Amino acid sequence: MPPITRFTLLALFLIAPAVQAERADRQKPIYIQSDKLSGDDRSKGIIYEGHVKLVQGTLELSADRILITQDADGFQKGVATGGKDGLARYRQKRDGKDEYFEGEAERIEYYGRTDKARLFIRAMARSGLNETRGQYIEYDGYAEQYLVTSGPNASIAKPGSEQVRTIFYPKATSPEAAASKPASGS
């Protein structure tokens, strides 16, 4: 199996290229802690299980389980599941700004070949004070396009189900003022 450093874990959970993630992070070492690690040379896969925490520069990822596989061309696919409250979470500083990009979902997938990140079930993405929630969030890093839906796997939920929710704040809004606003948007 190639060394762990060949598994470009930074890309694993980043919708962050859309919001210009901290560029210096890509050159920093990757630290991973877990209760268990198992690998398979034939399938070129590594599984980290139990209280998994990945750190690379300002990037922090926490999950209960992370599976990383590599295809024959060297492209990685990563899947993170569970964690605190059943959600996998990540956070990374935005490049040149004093704010962070954050995301969470029950399952987060990243496809290195297509530079797509997908967040499934109870998905949330936040940049600064702005936040979007849905059952599915997809970001295409090449096309710089995103999709958020109320149903799983890019579908629309049945009428009466919870809809996609987005909150945008004016740039001059302070965190204290935002905290006093109702989150429901009503």
PEURPE-V851737 format. One record per residue. N is the residue number from 0. RES is the residue in one small letter. PHI is phi in whole degrees, 0 to 359 (999 if undefined). Layout:
# PEURPE-V851737
n->[N;N]
res->[RES;RES]
phi->[PHI;PHI]
This chain:
# PEURPE-V851737
n->[0;1;2;3;4;5;6;7;8;9;10;11;12;13;14;15;16;17;18;19;20;21;22;23;24;25;26;27;28;29;30;31;32;33;34;35;36;37;38;39;40;41;42;43;44;45;46;47;48;49;50;51;52;53;54;55;56;57;58;59;60;61;62;63;64;65;66;67;68;69;70;71;72;73;74;75;76;77;78;79;80;81;82;83;84;85;86;87;88;89;90;91;92;93;94;95;96;97;98;99;100;101;102;103;104;105;106;107;108;109;110;111;112;113;114;115;116;117;118;119;120;121;122;123;124;125;126;127;128;129;130;131;132;133;134;135;136;137;138;139;140;141;142;143;144;145;146;147;148;149;150;151;152;153;154;155;156;157;158;159;160;161;162;163;164;165;166;167;168;169;170;171;172;173;174;175;176;177;178;179;180;181;182;183;184;185]
res->[m;p;p;i;t;r;f;t;l;l;a;l;f;l;i;a;p;a;v;q;a;e;r;a;d;r;q;k;p;i;y;i;q;s;d;k;l;s;g;d;d;r;s;k;g;i;i;y;e;g;h;v;k;l;v;q;g;t;l;e;l;s;a;d;r;i;l;i;t;q;d;a;d;g;f;q;k;g;v;a;t;g;g;k;d;g;l;a;r;y;r;q;k;r;d;g;k;d;e;y;f;e;g;e;a;e;r;i;e;y;y;g;r;t;d;k;a;r;l;f;i;r;a;m;a;r;s;g;l;n;e;t;r;g;q;y;i;e;y;d;g;y;a;e;q;y;l;v;t;s;g;p;n;a;s;i;a;k;p;g;s;e;q;v;r;t;i;f;y;p;k;a;t;s;p;e;a;a;a;s;k;p;a;s;g;s]
phi->[999;298;301;304;299;287;282;286;292;305;287;308;232;253;278;308;305;294;247;55;299;305;296;296;301;298;265;267;293;256;245;231;240;201;281;208;226;222;227;223;297;292;271;53;235;232;241;253;226;80;50;283;226;244;226;217;63;273;284;229;230;229;200;273;208;230;247;237;236;228;276;298;271;92;276;258;231;235;227;246;225;59;129;300;60;78;245;274;227;219;207;207;291;283;295;74;230;263;211;242;257;230;209;205;188;293;218;237;240;228;245;296;298;256;53;247;245;230;244;244;64;54;279;216;228;224;228;63;269;283;216;230;230;191;273;210;230;231;233;259;293;289;276;54;235;222;218;230;231;274;246;288;53;69;264;261;290;296;307;94;281;295;268;296;237;226;235;244;247;302;302;279;290;274;302;294;295;295;294;273;277;291;282;285;78;258]
